[in-house]
Amino acid sequence: MTRRCWLTAASSAPDVDQVRGLWRAARAAGEPRWYLDLIARIGRQAAAVPPRAGS
């Protein structure tokens, strides 16, 4: 998966657990730390947003 795809997938992930899984997969793929930090930032933002009604 390209770097752009990891970020796109993390941005559209339905919950923070999904972002964590993507972070682990990106790490296993050998992405650099600075890039993993970008994915983690998306996860922190997702965790800060309250769940949507009906989700």
Secondary structure, 3 states (H helix, E strand, C coil): CCHHHHHHHHHCCCCHHHHHHHHHHHHHCCCCHHHHHHHHHHHHHHHHCCCCCCC
